[in-house]
């Protein structure tokens, strides 16, 4: 017997990596087509996509100390620091109000366009003219207006729309209105610098001096809304150059580098101006406060001067006596002290009332303007002014209420501290005022001793002197405030402005798109083939059989191109015939190796119908008969008989007739045109084929055949459908299990593995049928059958005569490589 102790492999754990690799190579053209299509799509995207550029500018936010703010000055109002200004400036740059001002300055809602290859392209600053708008009048919105220069300082305006309903925009009011009677077509000629005055357009086209307008040049003008441009440009990216530093990188992305550079530089210029205005606001308020005081003191000084002049003329008294002069000097000094204390007290009252009754503290004057020198009070007033300015600056930009809540908490805390400072300062002033008043009262006692006319002159001069000192003091304070304000510089400084240096586009990313296309072009077919491989449960090559089972593979049979199953007889020199001869040799070798003598029985079965079981049975029987061995082919597929058609015989009588006792062996066997080959068909289809197969008559039938024939070939039913083949295997010396390429399921090998392992079928070998050369490239040819028996050189076998022209060229190419 041909029994071997074989380990059966687990079919579930197998994946033919090598076969998958060769399948990828086989379908190289799919990869090539996929890559070409993907690269073509990437090329299309690259040339059609509108190019985007990124421009950047670098600024620093640093608290610039005023060189005139020193300890010798009594005016203190510098405020703020770099750390909190960075976040404030971030917010300002993203604000609607700030960006609206920049858009209006640059008039970015007026688009200059030129017809490009795929779209109208923005040619900002590349046109030889500029549009001067009458912003108080309406302009046609979102409709490209064509400008064609005709020469001789003239041009033609035209447009064409499909709908008379349109929108107009008034840029002064930033409002739109509908118009329902817009002309569908418009064309009119104008001269340069002349006014275009229509119901729907109002502007002048002025030439740019250093640029030449050529006849025939065509451009387009399109007006958009301010809000649309704000939404486009407010996305300025603000990033810290290094953590903890005050250097900011400002960057913006758009499709016109000139426009981006202008936008960044203008937004920085505007930021500098606004920041300096805010920085000077405290000083400006202080000067305003001092000017109001100077006006009042100036009026008093003029009145006192007139009174003094009139008194001297009327009474002919021009100077005080020595005693009066001494008292006057002392009294003047005391009155000056009293006046200073009074100014401080008035400021404290004003400050207290202001803090209690107002919510905006940005207009507070500096405490130093009133002569107060309390460092804590000065610092706290400066801080509350700074917070108030900060809150009002970002009022329209920040939507998060938590931002305001934090500022309000800080302001309220400062107010409490300032109120405490005011109370302390008032108490101190009250003590000073009492001390000065006591000294004045003592001088008044001496003053009463002077003559009456001298006392009158004394009072007039004292009032005049007091007004003069106050006026001088206020002028000094104002000068100090003016010096500090004039010396202030913006805390925003430009380190590197934005420039159009022909920066490369950041979108589309040409190389990245091509790499992604290449990757996608390879990945898509790879994934497709991989999925197909996992979903493909068919057997495709010898190597798969060897991986899925330890049952030996006896041979490989190529695809037959004949019109019937008689491949060996019809084309004895074909590759298929040679494959069956190889099977015959393998069977004979096994029989010799296993010392099997006498008649040999070969059972041929398969998983299901259509795998070439009958084809293989006929041709295996044929090659044994051609070797002058008496051979009989027995059709034991009692349910679906087939073998009689190819030999032009009938199926009227056969094995069934013998098994039921109607006929003898001699009566059921039929001769063929081949001397050594007989056929026994299955006969009429019985109602109980399984019972006939297991009957005792079957054993007698096989034994009787062995007495007459050298080889008995049993064509049995598919093993995967019925159990007949299991019963018939007991009579066979060798069993061949036919596996058809791309037909037999891998799961069926698991089925036959289990049968073999349980001992239900013995002496089993596989035969791979219908093996095609093209699959060798897909699944490898390491087994050796594909080229070994499937295609000798040209002229040795007859298969090549049936090949198509392209198949011959393909085979020739394969042999060369």
C-alpha positions in Angstrom: 0.0 0.0 0.0 1.0 3.6 -0.5 0.4 4.6 3.1 2.6 7.4 4.6 2.5 9.0 8.0 2.0 12.6 7.1 1.3 15.7 9.2 -1.7 17.7 7.9 -1.2 21.4 7.7 -3.7 24.0 9.0 -5.2 25.7 6.0 -6.4 28.7 8.0 -2.9 29.9 8.9 -1.5 30.0 5.4 -0.9 33.0 3.2 1.3 32.7 0.2 3.5 35.7 0.4 5.7 34.6 -2.4 2.7 33.9 -4.6 1.2 37.3 -3.7 4.5 38.9 -4.7 4.5 37.2 -8.1 0.9 38.1 -8.5 1.9 41.8 -8.1 4.6 41.3 -10.7 2.1 39.6 -13.1 -0.3 42.6 -12.9 2.4 45.2 -13.4 0.4 46.9 -16.1 -2.4 47.6 -13.6 0.2 49.4 -11.4 1.5 51.3 -14.4 -1.9 52.4 -15.4 -2.8 53.4 -11.9 0.4 55.4 -11.4 0.0 57.2 -14.7 -3.6 58.1 -13.9 -2.7 59.3 -10.4 0.3 61.3 -11.7 -2.0 62.8 -14.3 -4.5 63.8 -11.7 -1.7 65.4 -9.6 -0.5 67.3 -12.6 -4.1 68.5 -13.3 -4.5 69.6 -9.7 -1.1 71.4 -9.8 -1.8 73.4 -12.9 -5.4 74.1 -12.1 -5.2 75.0 -8.4 -4.7 78.7 -7.6 -1.3 79.3 -6.1 -1.1 80.4 -2.5 1.9 82.2 -1.0 2.9 83.0 2.6 4.6 86.3 3.5 5.9 87.2 6.9 7.1 90.2 8.8 9.0 90.3 12.2 8.2 92.9 14.8 9.2 93.4 18.4 6.9 94.5 21.3 9.2 96.2 23.8 8.5 98.8 26.5 10.6 101.8 25.3 11.6 103.9 28.3 11.2 107.6 27.8 14.6 109.3 28.0 13.0 112.4 29.5 11.2 110.4 32.2 13.7 110.7 35.1 13.6 111.2 38.8 14.0 114.9 38.4 10.6 115.2 36.7 7.4 115.4 38.7 5.2 113.9 36.0 4.7 110.2 35.9 2.5 108.4 33.4 4.4 105.7 31.5 2.5 102.5 31.8 2.3 98.9 30.6 4.8 96.2 29.9 5.7 93.9 27.1 4.2 90.7 28.4 0.6 91.8 28.4 0.9 93.9 25.3 1.8 90.8 23.2 -1.6 89.2 23.8 -3.4 92.5 23.3 -1.7 93.0 20.0 -2.6 89.5 19.0 -6.2 90.4 19.6 -6.0 93.7 17.8 -4.5 92.1 14.7 -7.4 89.7 14.5 -10.0 92.4 15.2 -12.7 93.5 12.7 -12.1 97.2 13.4 -8.4 97.0 12.8 -8.6 95.0 9.6 -11.4 97.2 8.3 -9.2 100.2 8.6 -6.4 98.4 6.8 -8.7 97.3 4.0 -10.0 100.8 3.6 -6.5 102.3 3.5 -5.4 99.9 0.7 -8.9 99.8 -1.0 -8.6 96.0 -1.2 -12.3 95.7 -2.1 -11.2 97.0 -5.6 -9.8 93.9 -7.4 -7.6 94.3 -10.5 -7.9 91.1 -12.6 -6.5 89.7 -15.8 -7.7 86.7 -17.8 -5.5 83.7 -17.1 -5.3 80.2 -18.4 -7.9 78.8 -16.0 -9.3 81.8 -14.2 -9.2 85.5 -13.8 -6.0 86.2 -11.9 -5.4 89.0 -9.4 -2.8 91.4 -10.7 -2.7 93.9 -7.8 0.1 96.5 -8.4 0.9 95.0 -11.8 -1.6 97.1 -13.8 -0.7 100.5 -15.3 -3.6 102.3 -13.8 -5.5 102.8 -10.6 -9.2 103.2 -9.9 -10.2 106.4 -8.0 -13.6 105.7 -6.4 -16.4 108.0 -5.4 -17.1 106.0 -2.3 -20.2 108.0 -1.5 -21.9 106.6 -4.6 -22.9 103.1 -5.4 -20.7 100.6 -7.3 -21.7 97.3 -9.0 -20.9 94.4 -6.7 -19.2 91.1 -7.7 -19.5 91.7 -11.5 -16.2 91.8 -13.4 -16.1 95.0 -15.5 -13.8 94.7 -18.5 -11.4 97.5 -19.3 -9.8 97.5 -22.8 -7.4 100.3 -23.6 -7.9 101.6 -27.1 -5.0 104.1 -27.3 -5.1 107.9 -27.5 -5.8 108.0 -23.7 -9.1 106.2 -24.2 -10.5 102.9 -23.0 -13.8 100.9 -23.1 -15.7 99.7 -20.1 -18.0 96.7 -20.6 -19.7 93.9 -18.9 -22.2 91.2 -19.6 -24.6 89.5 -17.1 -27.4 87.0 -17.3 -29.7 88.5 -14.7 -30.8 92.1 -14.3 -31.0 91.6 -10.6 -27.8 92.7 -9.0 -26.3 94.4 -5.9 -24.7 97.8 -5.4 -22.5 98.8 -2.6 -21.9 102.2 -0.9 -18.4 102.0 0.6 -18.9 105.1 2.8 -21.9 103.6 4.6 -20.6 100.0 4.0 -24.1 99.1 2.9 -25.5 97.1 -0.1 -28.7 97.6 -2.0 -30.5 95.7 -4.7 -31.0 96.8 -8.3 -33.5 95.0 -10.5 -33.0 96.9 -13.8 -29.3 96.5 -14.4 -28.6 96.4 -18.2 -27.7 92.9 -19.2 -25.0 94.3 -21.5 -23.0 97.5 -21.1 -20.2 99.0 -23.2 -19.0 102.6 -23.3 -15.8 104.4 -24.1 -14.1 107.0 -21.8 -10.9 109.0 -21.7 -8.4 108.5 -18.9 -9.0 110.7 -15.8 -12.6 111.3 -16.8 -15.5 110.6 -14.4 -17.6 107.5 -15.1 -20.9 108.5 -13.6 -23.6 105.9 -13.9 -26.3 104.6 -11.6 -24.2 101.5 -11.0 -20.6 102.6 -11.4 -18.9 105.8 -10.3 -15.1 106.1 -10.5 -12.2 107.5 -12.5 -9.3 105.5 -14.1 -6.1 107.3 -13.7 -2.8 106.2 -15.3 0.2 105.4 -13.1 3.1 107.7 -14.1 5.9 105.2 -14.2 3.9 102.5 -16.1 3.0 102.4 -19.8 -0.5 101.6 -21.0 -0.3 99.7 -24.3 -3.2 99.7 -26.8 -5.2 96.4 -26.7 -4.4 95.6 -23.0 -7.3 94.0 -21.3 -8.0 94.0 -17.5 -11.0 93.5 -15.3 -12.2 95.5 -12.2 -14.4 93.8 -9.6 -15.8 95.4 -6.5 -16.4 93.2 -3.4 -17.7 94.0 0.1 -15.5 95.3 2.8 -16.6 92.5 5.1 -15.6 89.8 2.6 -12.1 91.2 2.4 -11.9 91.5 6.2 -12.7 87.9 6.6 -10.0 87.1 4.0 -7.3 89.1 5.6 -8.1 88.9 9.3 -6.5 85.5 9.5 -3.0 87.0 10.2 -1.0 84.4 12.1 0.8 85.8 15.1 3.4 83.6 16.7 6.1 84.3 19.3 9.6 83.9 17.9 10.8 82.3 21.2 8.9 81.6 24.4 9.2 84.4 26.8 10.5 86.9 24.2 8.6 89.8 22.8 9.4 89.2 19.1 6.4 88.3 17.0 6.2 86.7 13.6 3.3 88.0 11.5 2.4 85.9 8.5 -0.5 85.7 6.1 -1.5 83.5 3.2 -3.0 84.6 -0.1 -2.7 84.5 -3.8 -0.9 87.8 -4.5 2.4 88.5 -3.0 2.3 92.2 -3.6 -1.0 92.5 -1.8 0.1 90.4 1.1 3.3 92.5 1.6 1.2 95.7 1.5 -1.3 94.3 3.9 1.3 93.2 6.5 3.2 96.4 6.3 0.1 98.6 6.5 -1.3 96.7 9.4 2.1 97.1 11.2 2.2 100.8 10.5 -1.4 101.2 11.7 -0.5 99.2 14.8 2.4 101.5 15.5 0.3 104.6 15.2 -2.5 103.3 17.4 -0.2 102.0 20.0 1.6 105.3 20.3 -1.7 107.1 20.5 -2.7 104.9 23.4 0.6 105.4 25.0 0.3 109.2 24.8 -3.3 109.2 26.0 -2.4 109.6 29.6 0.0 112.5 28.8 -2.7 114.1 26.5 -5.3 114.0 29.3 -2.8 115.5 31.7 -2.0 118.4 29.4 -5.7 118.9 28.8 -6.3 119.1 32.5 -3.4 121.5 33.0 -4.6 123.7 30.2 -8.0 124.0 31.8 -6.3 125.1 35.1 -4.0 127.5 33.3 -7.0 129.3 31.7 -8.7 129.9 35.1 -5.4 131.0 36.7 -4.6 133.3 33.8 -7.9 135.1 34.1 -7.3 135.6 37.9 -3.8 136.8 37.2 -5.0 139.4 34.7 -7.7 140.7 37.1 -5.1 140.9 40.0 -2.7 142.7 37.7 -5.3 145.3 36.8 -6.4 145.8 40.4 -2.8 146.4 41.5 -2.2 148.9 38.7 -5.3 150.9 39.4 -4.7 151.0 43.2 -1.1 152.3 42.7 -2.3 155.0 40.3 -5.2 156.1 42.5 -3.4 156.1 45.9 0.1 157.0 44.6 1.5 154.1 46.7 3.9 151.9 44.7 5.8 149.9 47.3 5.3 148.5 50.8 7.3 149.6 53.7 10.2 147.6 55.0 8.0 146.0 57.6 5.2 145.4 55.1 7.6 143.9 52.6 8.9 141.4 55.2 5.4 140.4 56.1 4.4 140.2 52.4 7.3 137.8 51.6 6.5 135.5 54.5 2.8 135.7 53.7 3.4 134.9 50.0 5.4 131.8 50.8 2.7 130.6 53.1 -0.1 131.3 50.6 1.9 129.4 48.0 2.1 126.4 50.3 -1.6 126.7 51.1 -2.4 126.9 47.4 -0.4 123.8 46.6 -2.2 121.9 49.4 -5.5 123.2 48.1 -4.7 122.0 44.5 -3.8 118.5 45.9 -7.0 118.5 47.8 -9.1 119.5 44.8 -7.4 116.8 42.7 -8.1 114.2 45.3 -11.8 115.2 45.4 -12.0 115.2 41.6 -10.3 111.8 41.4 -12.6 110.3 44.1 -15.7 111.6 42.4 -14.5 110.4 39.0 -13.8 106.9 40.2 -17.2 106.7 41.9 -19.3 108.0 39.1 -17.6 106.8 35.9 -16.8 103.5 34.3 -14.2 104.7 31.9 -11.0 105.8 33.5 -8.8 106.4 30.4 -9.3 110.2 30.8 -7.7 110.5 34.3 -4.9 113.1 34.5 -1.6 112.2 36.2 -1.5 112.9 39.9 1.8 114.7 39.5 0.0 117.5 37.6 -1.5 118.5 41.0 1.8 118.2 42.9 1.0 114.8 44.5 4.2 112.8 44.9 2.8 109.6 46.5 4.5 106.8 44.4 1.8 104.2 45.2 -1.0 106.6 44.2 0.8 107.6 41.0 1.5 103.9 40.0 -2.1 102.8 40.8 -3.6 105.6 38.8 -1.3 104.8 35.8 -2.3 101.1 36.1 -6.0 101.8 36.2 -5.7 104.1 33.1 -3.8 101.3 31.3 -6.4 98.7 32.1 -9.2 101.0 31.0 -7.5 101.7 27.7 -6.9 98.1 27.2 -10.5 97.2 27.8 -11.8 99.9 25.4 -9.3 99.0 22.8 -10.4 95.4 22.4 -14.0 96.0 23.2 -15.3 95.1 19.8 -12.9 92.2 19.1 -13.0 89.9 22.1 -16.2 87.8 22.5 -15.1 85.9 25.6 -16.7 87.5 28.7 -14.1 85.9 30.9 -11.6 88.4 29.4 -13.6 91.4 30.6 -14.4 89.8 34.0 -10.6 89.5 34.7 -10.0 93.2 33.7 -13.0 94.4 35.7 -11.8 92.5 38.8 -8.3 94.1 38.4 -9.9 97.6 38.0 -12.1 97.1 41.1 -9.2 96.0 43.1 -7.2 99.0 42.1 -10.1 101.4 42.9 -10.2 100.0 46.4 -6.5 100.7 46.8 -6.7 104.2 45.3 -9.6 105.1 47.6 -7.5 104.1 50.5 -4.6 106.2 49.2 -7.0 109.2 48.7 -8.1 108.9 52.3 -4.5 108.9 53.5 -3.5 111.8 51.3 -6.5 113.9 52.5 -5.6 113.3 56.1 -2.0 114.3 55.4 -3.2 117.4 53.5 -5.5 118.4 56.3 -2.6 118.4 58.8 -0.5 120.5 56.3 -3.4 122.9 55.8 -3.9 123.5 59.5 -0.2 124.1 60.0 0.0 126.6 57.2 -3.2 128.3 58.4 -1.8 128.8 61.9 1.3 130.4 60.6 -0.8 132.7 58.3 -3.0 133.7 61.3 0.1 134.8 63.3 1.3 136.9 60.4 -2.2 138.4 60.1 -1.8 139.7 63.6 1.3 141.6 62.6 -0.4 142.6 59.4 -3.2 144.5 61.3 -0.6 146.9 62.7 0.2 148.3 59.2 -1.5 151.4 57.9 -4.9 150.8 56.1 -3.7 151.9 52.6 -0.6 149.6 53.0 -2.9 146.8 54.1 -5.0 147.2 50.9 -1.8 147.2 48.7 -0.6 144.2 50.6 -3.8 142.2 49.9 -3.8 143.1 46.2 -0.1 142.2 45.8 -0.6 139.0 47.8 -3.4 137.9 45.5 -1.4 138.8 42.4 1.7 137.0 43.7 -0.4 133.9 44.4 -1.9 133.8 40.9 1.5 134.4 39.4 3.1 131.5 41.3 0.2 129.2 40.4 0.5 130.2 36.8 4.2 129.6 36.7 3.8 126.2 38.4 1.2 125.1 35.9 3.3 126.2 33.0 6.2 124.2 34.3 4.0 121.1 34.7 2.6 121.5 31.2 6.1 121.8 29.8 7.1 118.6 31.6 4.1 116.8 30.2 4.8 118.0 26.7 8.4 116.9 26.9 7.5 113.5 28.0 4.8 113.1 25.3 7.1 114.3 22.6 9.8 111.9 23.6 7.4 108.9 23.6 8.0 106.3 20.9 5.9 103.3 19.9 6.6 100.0 21.7 6.0 98.3 18.3 9.1 98.2 16.2 9.6 96.6 12.8 12.6 94.4 12.5 11.9 92.8 9.1 9.1 94.2 7.0 7.2 92.0 4.6 8.7 91.9 1.1 7.8 90.3 -2.2 10.9 88.3 -2.8 9.2 85.9 -5.3 8.6 83.4 -2.6 7.7 80.0 -3.9 4.1 78.9 -3.6 3.1 76.9 -0.5 0.1 75.5 -2.3 -0.3 73.5 -4.3 2.6 71.4 -3.0 3.9 70.2 -6.4 6.4 67.6 -5.2 4.3 66.4 -2.4 1.3 66.0 -4.7 3.3 63.9 -7.1 4.7 61.8 -4.3 1.2 61.3 -2.9 -0.1 60.5 -6.4 2.7 58.0 -6.8 2.0 56.4 -3.5 -1.8 56.3 -4.2 -1.1 54.9 -7.6 0.8 52.0 -6.1 -1.4 51.6 -3.0 -4.7 51.4 -4.7 -3.9 48.4 -7.0 -1.8 46.9 -4.2 -4.8 47.1 -1.8 -7.1 45.8 -4.5 -4.9 42.8 -5.2 -4.4 42.2 -1.5 -8.2 42.3 -0.8 -8.8 40.0 -3.8 -6.1 37.6 -2.5 -7.8 37.5 1.0 -11.2 37.0 -0.6 -9.9 34.6 -3.2 -10.4 31.1 -1.7 -9.4 29.2 -4.9 -6.3 27.2 -5.6 -4.0 28.8 -8.2 -0.8 26.9 -8.2 1.3 24.0 -7.0 3.0 25.9 -4.3 -0.4 26.7 -2.7 -1.2 23.0 -2.6 2.2 22.2 -1.0 1.6 25.0 1.6 -1.9 23.8 2.5 -1.3 20.1 2.7 1.4 17.4 3.1 -0.5 15.1 0.8 2.0 14.7 -2.1 1.3 16.5 -5.4 1.8 13.9 -8.1 1.7 16.0 -11.2 0.4 19.1 -13.0 -1.7 19.1 -16.1 -2.0 22.2 -18.3 -5.1 23.5 -20.1 -6.3 21.4 -23.0 -7.3 23.3 -26.1 -9.0 20.4 -27.7 -12.7 20.2 -28.5 -13.2 17.0 -26.4 -11.6 15.1 -23.5 -9.4 12.9 -25.7 -6.3 15.1 -25.4 -3.8 12.2 -25.4 -5.3 10.6 -28.5 -6.1 13.8 -30.4 -2.7 15.5 -29.8 -0.2 13.0 -28.6 2.7 15.5 -28.9 1.0 18.2 -26.9 2.1 19.5 -23.5 -1.0 18.1 -21.9 -0.3 14.7 -23.3 3.2 14.9 -22.0 1.9 15.8 -18.5 -0.3 12.7 -18.5 2.7 10.6 -19.5 4.6 12.2 -16.5 1.7 11.1 -14.3 1.9 7.6 -15.7 5.6 7.5 -14.9 5.0 8.8 -11.4 2.4 6.1 -10.7 4.6 3.4 -12.1 7.5 4.5 -10.0 5.3 4.5 -6.9 4.0 1.0 -7.7 7.6 -0.3 -8.1 8.8 1.5 -5.0 5.9 0.0 -3.0 6.3 -3.5 -4.6 2.7 -3.5 -5.9 2.4 -6.5 -8.2 -0.3 -7.6 -10.6 -3.3 -5.4 -11.7 -3.3 -1.9 -10.4 -6.4 0.1 -9.5 -6.4 3.9 -9.7 -9.3 5.8 -8.3 -9.8 9.4 -9.5 -12.0 11.8 -7.7 -12.3 15.5 -6.9 -14.1 18.0 -4.7 -17.0 19.0 -6.9 -18.2 18.6 -10.4 -16.3 20.5 -13.1 -12.8 20.1 -11.9 -11.7 17.8 -14.7 -12.0 14.5 -12.9 -13.5 12.7 -16.0 -11.0 14.5 -18.3 -8.1 13.2 -16.2 -9.6 9.7 -15.9 -10.0 9.4 -19.7 -6.4 10.6 -20.4 -4.7 8.6 -17.7 -6.4 5.5 -19.0 -5.3 6.6 -22.5 -1.6 6.9 -21.7 -1.6 3.5 -20.0 -3.3 2.0 -23.0 -0.7 3.7 -25.3 2.0 1.9 -23.4 0.4 -1.4 -24.5 -1.1 -2.1 -21.1 -4.6 -3.6 -21.0 -6.6 -0.8 -19.4 -10.2 -0.4 -18.5 -11.9 2.9 -17.7 -14.8 2.4 -15.4 -17.5 5.1 -15.0 -18.5 4.8 -11.3 -20.2 8.2 -11.1 -23.6 6.5 -11.1 -25.5 9.8 -10.6 -24.0 11.8 -13.4 -22.4 9.6 -16.1 -20.2 11.3 -18.7 -17.3 9.2 -20.2 -19.4 7.7 -23.0 -19.9 10.9 -25.0 -16.2 11.3 -25.9 -15.9 7.7 -27.2 -19.1 7.8 -29.3 -20.6 5.0 -27.3 -23.9 4.6 -25.5 -24.7 4.4 -21.8 -27.5 1.9 -22.2 -25.7 -0.8 -20.2 -22.9 -0.5 -17.7 -21.8 -1.1 -14.1 -25.4 -0.7 -12.8 -26.6 -3.6 -14.9 -23.8 -5.7 -13.6 -24.4 -4.8 -9.9 -28.1 -5.6 -10.1 -27.3 -8.9 -11.8 -28.8 -8.2 -15.2 -25.5 -8.4 -17.2 -22.2 -10.1 -17.0 -18.8 -8.3 -17.3 -18.4 -9.4 -20.8 -21.7 -7.9 -21.7 -21.1 -4.4 -20.2 -17.6 -3.7 -21.4 -17.3 -1.8 -24.7 -14.4 -1.7 -27.1 -12.9 1.5 -28.3 -10.9 2.2 -31.4 -7.8 1.8 -29.3 -6.7 -1.8 -29.0 -5.7 -1.8 -25.3 -8.5 0.4 -23.9 -11.9 -0.8 -22.9 -14.7 1.3 -21.4 -17.3 0.3 -18.9 -19.9 3.1 -18.5 -22.0 3.6 -15.4 -25.2 2.5 -17.2 -28.7 3.7 -16.4 -29.0 6.0 -13.4 -30.2 3.9 -10.4 -32.5 5.0 -7.6 -30.0 3.8 -5.0 -26.4 4.4 -6.2 -24.9 4.5 -2.7 -26.3 1.0 -1.9 -25.0 -0.4 -5.1 -21.5 1.0 -4.4 -21.2 -0.7 -1.0 -22.8 -4.0 -2.2 -20.8 -7.3 -2.3 -21.2 -7.3 -6.1 -18.8 -4.3 -6.3 -16.0 -6.3 -4.7 -16.7 -9.2 -7.1 -16.8 -6.6 -10.0 -13.3 -5.2 -9.1 -11.8 -8.7 -8.5 -13.1 -9.8 -11.9 -11.6 -6.8 -13.6 -8.2 -7.5 -12.0 -8.1 -10.8 -13.7 -8.4 -9.3 -17.1 -6.7 -5.8 -17.0 -3.3 -4.4 -16.0 -4.7 -1.1 -15.0 -8.2 -0.3 -13.8 -9.1 3.4 -13.8 -12.1 4.3 -11.6 -13.9 7.5 -12.5 -15.8 8.2 -9.2 -18.2 10.8 -8.0 -16.8 14.0 -6.4 -15.7 13.4 -2.9 -17.0 16.7 -1.7 -20.6 15.9 -2.7 -21.2 12.3 -1.9 -19.5 9.5 0.0 -19.3 7.0 -2.9 -15.6 7.8 -3.5 -14.8 7.0 0.2 -16.2 3.5 -0.3 -14.5 3.0 -3.6 -11.1 4.1 -2.2 -11.0 0.7 -0.4 -10.6 -1.0 -3.8 -7.9 1.3 -5.1 -4.1 0.9 -4.9 -3.7 4.7 -5.5 -6.2 7.5 -5.3 -5.8 10.8 -7.3 -7.6 13.9 -6.1 -8.0 16.3 -8.9 -7.5 20.0 -8.0 -8.4 22.5 -10.8 -6.6 25.8 -10.9 -8.9 28.8 -10.0 -11.8 26.4 -9.4 -11.1 24.2 -6.4 -11.6 25.9 -3.0 -8.9 25.9 -0.4 -11.5 24.8 2.1 -11.9 21.6 0.2 -8.2 20.8 0.8 -9.0 21.1 4.5 -11.8 18.7 4.0 -9.7 16.1 2.2 -6.9 16.6 4.8 -9.3 15.7 7.6 -10.5 12.6 5.7 -6.9 11.5 5.1 -5.9 12.1 8.7 -8.8 10.0 9.9 -7.8 7.2 7.6 -11.0 7.3 5.6 -9.0 7.5 2.4 -5.5 6.1 1.8 -2.8 6.2 -0.8 -3.9 9.7 -1.9 -2.1 12.1 -4.2 -3.1 15.5 -5.7 -3.1 16.3 -9.4 -3.3 19.9 -10.4 -5.5 20.3 -13.5 -6.0 23.1 -16.0 -2.8 24.8 -15.0 -2.1 27.9 -17.2 1.2 29.4 -18.0 0.0 33.0 -17.2 -0.5 31.9 -13.6 3.1 31.0 -13.2 4.0 34.7 -13.2 1.3 35.3 -10.7 2.0 32.5 -8.3 5.6 31.5 -9.0 7.1 28.7 -11.0 9.3 27.3 -8.3 7.5 23.9 -8.4 8.8 23.2 -11.8 5.8 21.9 -13.6 4.8 25.0 -15.5 7.8 25.1 -17.9 8.9 21.6 -17.4 5.9 19.8 -18.8 3.8 22.7 -20.0 6.0 24.1 -22.7 9.1 22.5 -24.3 10.8 24.4 -27.0 9.1 25.5 -30.2 8.5 22.6 -32.6 8.6 19.8 -30.0 4.9 20.1 -29.0 1.8 21.0 -30.9 0.3 23.5 -28.4 1.8 26.5 -30.0 -0.2 26.1 -33.2 -3.4 27.0 -31.2 -1.9 30.0 -29.5 -2.9 33.5 -30.6 -0.3 35.9 -32.1 0.0 37.9 -28.8 0.3 34.7 -26.8 3.2 33.5 -28.9 5.0 36.8 -28.5 4.4 36.7 -24.8 5.7 33.1 -24.5 8.8 34.0 -26.6 9.5 36.9 -24.3 9.1 34.8 -21.2 11.6 32.2 -22.4 14.2 34.9 -23.0 14.0 36.2 -19.5 
